[in-house]
Amino acid sequence: NAYGQFTWISSYKAPFSARYTDPLGKSSLSTNGEHSFTGTFTVFLGVRLWSGAEAYYVPEVISERPLSNLKGLGAVQNFELQKGGTETPQIYRSRSYLRQTIGFGGKRIVKDSDPMQLGTVVDSRRLVLTAGSFSILDFLDKNTFSGDVRRQFTNLAFMTYNAYDFGSDARGYSWGGVAELYYDDWALRYGRITPPKNPNALEQEFRIYKLYGDQIELEHKHQLFGQAGAVRVLGYRNRENIGRFDDAVAAHQADPTKNAATCTSYNYGSTNANAPDLCWVRRPNIKMGIGLNLEQHITDDIGVFFRGMISDGQTEVDAYFSTDKSVSFGALANGTAWHRPNDVTGVGAGLGWISKAHANYLRAGGIDGFIGDGNISQAMESVIEAFYNVNVVTSVWLGADYQHITNPAFNADRGPVNVYSGRGHAEF
């Protein structure tokens, strides 16, 4: 099969007030008004190789302009944005993988043809093995009402757990393997994937036996008052070349020459000679987290969702964003009640926190991959997002989105921030 999509998201951040902005770390969100955009064009190609075997190849093009060079927010306003992207369109392979399904009986389940899904019939009891290049979110942490930036919420807080630091390159993709065991209403999934060679960088670390990201998820689907729902519990454990916040602060206190300005290895560009830096203490470290993902239909056209995750908060972000604990919840609805069944609207809240060790490092002037204001009055970062997508014709939607972000970068001395967005999305 062959499918495609095009999505354009244009955002405007209004000016906001702040007690201070860090010019040396260069990781503060600008207080000026800014325009951001992403344009993506994707082609999804699938082919059946033999009984139960499928191959998928997904090339993609992206053009982008982030807010403040993608700095200054724990929950980025548009999850289509990639680290290191440019306004000049770039083409790359997002996915290329093989999938083998082995049936064990049970009920017969029809799988309709879709992007990255060939039309087929499978057993309700089956083993599915996948190997290649993909996003781990293609398989784990799925949610019917929160997770599709092209048709639902755009903020990172609603795409997945904001505290889920899953291994990936700067575009969000990994090499590795996933095993999924389905037994009627239950599913167990395990994946091992490659982390970046340096935190938040494009080049990947292929010594997957030595440095890796592991995740495991248990899912149960159910019916509640005749409406479908699901419960998922996900845990991850990364072994990556990352630094601990306490170690960076201690190294700087013991020897002030080990500061951000004198780094001789990979760092985030800070020139602050009075601040600690994670570059001095990177070594293979463990980072872990556990999360709960809920979804529930209220009616055929209305559904609610919840995600919550706690990560250890001791080590730097390696591939995703700076949040150490996160919660998101909200509701999604189709427009059937007002005779617009293909329109989609939603409202959600995303909350994020950082650990004491993380805040102490930032307070000392340190930066991580995305945040660092030179100081911090530690607080919960929150985002309220509301959107409405109008179905113009069969496969084309136009939408408007509003986000209100308080305490950007977990700092009560800055903000709040208002972001207004428009979105166009087409499928073929």
Buried (B, 14 or more C-beta within 10 A) or exposed (E): BEBEBBBBBBBBBEEBEBEEBBEBBBBBBBBEEBEBBBBBBBBBBBEEEEEBEBBBBBBBBBBBBBBBBBBBBBBBBBBBBBBBBEEEEBEBEBBBBBBBBBBEEBEEEEEEEEBBBBEBEBBBBBBBBBBBBBBBBBBBBBBBBBBBBBBBBBBBBBBBBBBBBBBBBBBBBBBBBBBBBBEEEEBEBBBBBBBBBBBBBBEBBEEBEEBBBBBBBEBEBEEEEEBBBBBBEBBBBBBBBBBBBBBBBBBBEEEEEBBBBBBEEBBBEBBBEEBBBBBBBBEEBEBBBBBBBBBBBBEEBBBBBBBBBBBBBBBBBBBBBBBBBBBBBBBBBBBBEEEBEBBBBBBBBBBBBBBEBBBBBBBBBBBBBBBBBBBBBBBBBBBBBBBBBBBEEEEBBBBEBBBBBBBBBBBBBBBBBBBEBBBBBBBE
